[in-house]
Amino acid sequence: MSHSDDVKSKAIVADGHGHYDIVVTDVGQPRSDEVLVKIRAAGVCHTDFDSISWRKPLVLGHEGAGEVAAIGNAIDHVSVGDRVLLNWAISCGTCFQCQAGNHAICETHSPVAGIDPTRGHAHADGTTRDGDLIPIERSFNLGTMSEYALVRREAVVKIPSNVDHLSFEAACTLGCGVMTGFGSVVNAAKVTPGSSVVVIGCGGVGLNCIQGARIAGAEKIIALDLSKDRLKMARQFGATETIQPSPDDAGLRETAKQVHALTDGRGADYAFEATAVPALGAAPLAMIRHGGTAIQASGIEEELTIDMRLFEWDKTYLNPLYGQCSPQRDFPRLFDLYASGELLLDEMISKTYSLGQLDQAFADMHAGRIAKGVIVL
């Protein structure tokens, strides 16, 4: 197979065992239903850190925005030069889940199902297998921590003209962190006007839970975080109350008492966990009233031991994927909210990094020094 038309692309590639490096990869030209995107910005989140140890080589990154570099002959929704963001709710539109409206868990194309995962990148170091370059899988079928990404048409969302002022740095966060937080509130929990909401963790996902609750009309929004700086940002995004828990408060049980005191003694109507800390997976259950709704929005996948008494009485616990994203419904709504000034995006970007500064980005994220970090390419 000839690779003469491939694009050389620097990319952050993990070995699957906790290590990664910047390598040069070959990125193929688009097939009929594919788009080649020159990545300008890629978000950094906890999932990116976890994916370094997913036991397989992987092009990191699942939040990205950039410019269309080339399109397949069946692409009609974007053109070369268009500003776009990438999303990983790659829906086939015909499977059982897509027909039920669950596009983020498409049985054919979702990250859970997998779609030709190694299509797009290959090692450009001369390593071969059966006479061809060894392919590399892409995180969430995107691999945005790379100068170029080759993706399916469904992954590409055109940035409309009414938000021409939207930066690539801010746009890339829409593709996961914003969508996950906002969608967990609006699509999954269906927060109602006048209700009370608790958000545990005020990083990228948590801040978007907070502003999702504000936009939904929640009356009381209580933000919890160990960082005073993040709590200040929580106020900016819509929190009406803030609590800085003690680091020694296991499971946030003592903090839950403060939440109950702020909600007429009965607990909040809704609580969202957005820390990605396994020990806090059950914490939102302690925050809500009988009949309330707890949402695990951060993507915890570890085994947990939960005191079933936390479910008393008639409490609901949901673990939605990607804020139950439906791209055709949700991204136009997010663009309009940004255009109107209701959705804050630029304010969320705490710091930008180069492709070679991922170590520092992870360190800042884990230390709670930033709300959202972005790699600028």
C-alpha positions in Angstrom: 0.0 0.0 0.0 1.4 3.4 -0.9 1.6 6.1 1.7 2.7 8.9 -0.7 -0.4 10.9 -0.1 -0.4 10.6 3.7 0.0 13.6 5.9 2.9 13.7 8.5 1.5 14.6 11.9 3.1 15.0 15.3 1.0 13.3 17.8 1.1 12.3 21.5 1.0 8.5 21.5 0.6 6.4 24.7 2.1 3.0 25.0 -0.8 1.7 27.1 1.3 1.1 30.2 1.6 4.6 31.7 4.0 6.2 29.3 3.6 8.5 26.2 5.8 10.4 23.8 5.5 12.8 20.8 5.9 10.8 17.6 5.5 11.5 13.9 2.6 9.5 12.4 1.2 9.1 9.0 -2.4 10.2 8.6 -4.3 9.0 5.6 -6.4 11.0 3.1 -10.2 10.9 3.7 -12.4 8.2 2.3 -15.8 9.2 0.9 -17.4 9.7 4.4 -14.4 11.1 6.2 -13.0 14.5 7.0 -9.3 15.4 7.6 -9.1 18.1 10.3 -6.0 20.3 11.1 -6.3 20.4 14.9 -5.7 23.9 16.4 -6.7 23.1 20.0 -7.2 20.0 22.2 -8.7 19.9 25.7 -7.1 18.1 28.5 -9.1 16.1 31.0 -8.9 13.2 33.5 -10.0 10.7 30.9 -6.9 11.6 28.8 -4.7 10.8 31.8 -6.5 7.5 32.4 -6.2 6.5 28.7 -2.4 6.4 29.0 -2.8 3.1 30.8 -5.5 1.5 28.7 -3.2 -1.4 27.7 -2.9 -0.5 24.0 -1.0 2.1 22.0 -3.3 5.1 21.5 -3.3 8.6 20.0 -4.4 10.7 23.0 -7.1 13.3 23.0 -10.9 13.4 22.6 -11.6 17.2 22.7 -10.6 19.0 19.6 -11.3 22.0 17.3 -9.6 23.1 14.1 -10.0 23.6 10.3 -11.1 21.2 7.6 -8.1 20.3 5.6 -9.7 17.7 3.2 -13.0 16.0 2.7 -14.3 12.8 1.1 -16.5 13.0 -1.9 -19.7 12.2 0.1 -19.2 15.1 2.5 -21.6 18.0 2.1 -22.0 19.6 5.5 -18.5 21.1 5.7 -16.0 22.4 3.2 -12.2 22.8 3.2 -11.3 25.8 5.4 -14.4 25.6 7.7 -13.9 26.0 11.4 -15.1 22.9 13.2 -15.2 21.1 16.5 -15.1 17.3 17.0 -17.5 15.2 19.0 -17.4 11.5 19.8 -21.2 10.8 19.7 -20.7 9.2 16.3 -24.2 7.9 15.5 -25.1 5.5 12.8 -28.7 6.6 13.0 -30.2 3.1 12.4 -29.3 0.8 15.3 -31.6 0.1 18.2 -30.0 2.8 20.5 -29.9 5.5 17.8 -33.6 4.8 16.9 -34.3 5.2 20.6 -32.5 8.6 20.6 -29.5 7.4 22.5 -26.9 8.6 20.0 -23.9 8.6 22.5 -24.3 4.8 23.0 -24.7 3.9 19.3 -24.3 0.1 19.0 -22.3 0.5 15.8 -20.0 3.6 16.1 -19.7 4.6 19.8 -16.4 4.2 21.6 -18.0 1.2 23.4 -18.8 -0.5 20.2 -15.6 0.7 18.3 -15.4 1.7 14.7 -12.3 0.7 12.7 -10.4 2.1 15.6 -7.0 2.1 13.9 -8.2 3.9 10.8 -6.4 7.2 10.5 -2.9 7.0 12.1 0.0 4.8 11.5 3.6 4.8 12.8 5.8 6.8 10.5 9.1 5.4 11.9 9.5 2.7 9.3 8.1 -0.1 11.5 6.1 -2.5 9.4 3.7 -5.3 9.7 3.0 -7.4 6.6 4.6 -4.8 4.5 2.5 -1.9 5.8 2.9 0.7 8.6 1.5 -0.4 12.0 -1.8 1.4 12.7 -2.5 3.2 16.0 -5.9 3.4 17.6 -7.3 6.8 18.4 -8.8 7.8 21.7 -12.6 7.9 21.3 -12.1 7.4 17.6 -10.7 11.0 17.4 -7.1 11.3 18.7 -7.1 15.1 19.0 -3.7 15.6 20.6 -2.2 15.5 17.1 -1.6 18.0 14.3 -4.2 16.2 12.1 -7.1 13.9 12.8 -9.0 11.8 10.3 -12.5 11.2 11.5 -16.0 10.1 10.3 -18.4 12.8 9.0 -20.6 12.3 12.1 -17.8 13.5 14.4 -17.5 16.9 12.7 -19.6 19.9 13.8 -19.3 23.1 11.8 -18.9 26.2 14.0 -21.6 28.6 12.7 -21.2 32.2 11.6 -23.1 33.6 14.6 -20.2 32.5 16.9 -17.2 33.5 14.6 -15.7 35.0 17.8 -15.5 31.6 19.4 -11.8 30.7 19.8 -10.5 27.2 19.0 -9.5 26.9 22.6 -13.0 27.4 23.9 -14.6 25.5 21.0 -12.7 22.3 21.7 -14.2 22.1 25.2 -17.7 21.9 23.8 -16.8 18.5 22.4 -16.7 16.7 25.8 -16.4 18.7 29.0 -19.1 21.2 28.3 -21.4 18.7 26.7 -20.9 16.2 29.5 -21.7 18.7 32.3 -24.4 20.7 30.6 -26.0 17.5 29.1 -26.0 15.7 32.5 -28.1 18.5 33.9 -30.4 19.3 31.0 -30.7 15.9 29.2 -30.2 13.3 31.9 -31.4 14.8 35.2 -33.8 17.3 33.5 -33.3 19.8 36.2 -36.4 21.9 36.7 -36.9 25.7 37.4 -36.9 26.6 41.1 -35.1 23.4 42.2 -32.0 22.9 44.3 -28.7 21.5 42.9 -25.4 20.3 44.4 -22.3 20.0 42.3 -19.3 18.1 43.7 -16.1 19.2 42.0 -15.7 22.5 40.0 -13.4 21.5 37.2 -14.4 21.5 33.6 -17.3 19.1 33.9 -18.5 20.6 37.3 -18.5 24.2 36.1 -20.7 23.1 33.2 -23.0 21.3 35.5 -23.3 24.6 37.4 -24.0 26.7 34.4 -26.3 24.1 33.1 -28.3 24.3 36.3 -28.3 28.1 36.1 -29.6 28.0 32.5 -32.2 25.4 33.5 -33.5 27.8 36.2 -32.4 26.2 39.4 -32.9 28.5 42.4 -30.2 27.2 44.7 -26.9 25.9 43.2 -24.4 24.6 45.8 -20.8 24.1 44.7 -18.3 21.9 46.5 -14.6 21.9 45.9 -11.3 21.7 47.9 -9.9 24.7 45.9 -10.8 28.2 46.9 -10.0 29.4 43.4 -12.3 26.9 41.8 -15.1 27.9 44.2 -14.6 31.5 43.1 -15.1 30.4 39.5 -18.2 28.4 40.6 -19.7 31.7 41.7 -18.9 33.2 38.3 -20.6 30.3 36.5 -23.8 30.4 38.6 -23.3 28.9 42.1 -25.4 30.6 44.8 -23.6 28.9 47.7 -20.1 27.4 48.0 -18.7 24.9 50.5 -15.0 23.9 50.9 -15.0 20.4 52.4 -12.3 19.2 54.8 -9.9 16.9 53.0 -10.5 14.4 55.9 -14.3 14.3 55.2 -14.6 10.7 54.0 -17.4 10.3 51.5 -18.3 14.0 52.2 -20.7 12.8 54.9 -20.1 15.9 57.1 -20.4 18.2 54.1 -23.7 16.5 53.3 -25.0 17.8 56.6 -24.2 21.3 55.5 -26.0 20.7 52.3 -29.1 19.5 54.1 -29.0 22.6 56.3 -29.0 24.7 53.2 -31.9 22.9 51.7 -34.5 23.0 54.5 -33.1 19.9 56.2 -34.3 17.5 53.5 -31.4 17.6 51.0 -31.1 18.9 47.4 -33.4 17.9 44.5 -30.4 17.0 42.4 -26.7 16.3 43.0 -23.9 15.8 40.5 -20.5 14.1 41.1 -17.8 15.7 38.8 -14.5 14.8 40.5 -13.6 11.5 38.9 -12.6 10.4 42.5 -13.8 6.8 43.0 -14.3 7.3 46.8 -16.8 10.0 46.0 -18.9 8.0 43.6 -21.7 7.6 46.1 -21.4 11.1 47.6 -24.2 12.6 45.6 -26.6 10.1 47.1 -25.9 11.6 50.6 -26.7 15.1 49.3 -30.2 14.6 47.9 -33.6 14.4 49.5 -35.9 11.4 49.4 -37.1 11.0 45.8 -34.1 13.1 44.6 -31.8 12.4 41.7 -28.0 11.7 41.9 -25.9 11.9 38.7 -22.4 10.4 38.3 -21.0 12.7 35.6 -17.3 12.2 35.8 -16.9 8.8 34.2 -15.8 6.7 37.3 -15.3 3.1 36.1 -13.8 1.5 39.2 -15.5 -1.0 41.4 -17.2 0.7 44.3 -18.7 -0.5 47.6 -21.9 1.5 48.4 -24.0 1.6 51.5 -27.5 0.8 50.2 -29.0 3.0 52.9 -27.9 6.0 50.9 -30.6 5.0 48.4 -33.4 5.5 50.9 -36.0 6.5 50.0 -37.0 6.5 46.3 -33.7 8.0 45.2 -32.5 7.7 41.6 -28.9 7.3 40.6 -27.9 7.8 36.9 -24.6 7.3 35.2 -25.1 9.0 31.8 -22.5 8.9 29.0 -21.5 12.2 27.5 -24.5 14.0 28.9 -26.7 11.9 26.7 -25.5 13.9 23.7 -27.5 14.1 20.6 -25.3 16.2 18.3 -28.0 17.6 16.0 -30.0 18.8 19.0 -27.3 19.8 21.5 -24.6 21.6 19.6 -26.9 24.2 17.9 -28.4 24.9 21.3 -24.9 25.3 22.9 -23.8 27.7 20.1 -26.9 29.8 20.6 -26.4 29.9 24.3 -22.8 31.1 23.8 -23.9 33.7 21.3 -26.4 35.1 23.7 -23.9 35.3 26.5 -25.6 32.7 28.7 -23.0 29.9 28.2 -19.6 30.8 29.5 -16.7 29.2 27.6 -13.7 31.5 27.4 -13.8 32.1 31.1 -13.3 28.4 31.7 -9.9 28.2 30.0 -7.3 28.6 32.9 -4.1 27.9 30.9 -2.9 26.8 27.5 0.0 24.5 26.8 2.1 23.3 23.9 2.1 19.7 22.6 5.3 19.1 24.6 3.8 20.3 27.9 1.2 17.6 28.6 3.1 16.6 31.8 2.6 20.1 33.2 -1.1 20.2 32.1 -1.8 16.9 33.9 0.1 18.2 37.0 -1.9 21.4 37.1 -5.2 19.5 36.6 -4.5 17.0 39.4 -3.4 19.8 41.8 -6.6 21.7 41.2 -4.7 24.7 39.9 -6.8 25.0 36.7 -10.5 24.5 35.7 -9.6 23.6 32.2 -6.3 23.3 30.3 -6.0 23.3 26.5 -3.2 22.3 24.3 -2.7 24.8 21.4 -1.2 23.3 18.2 
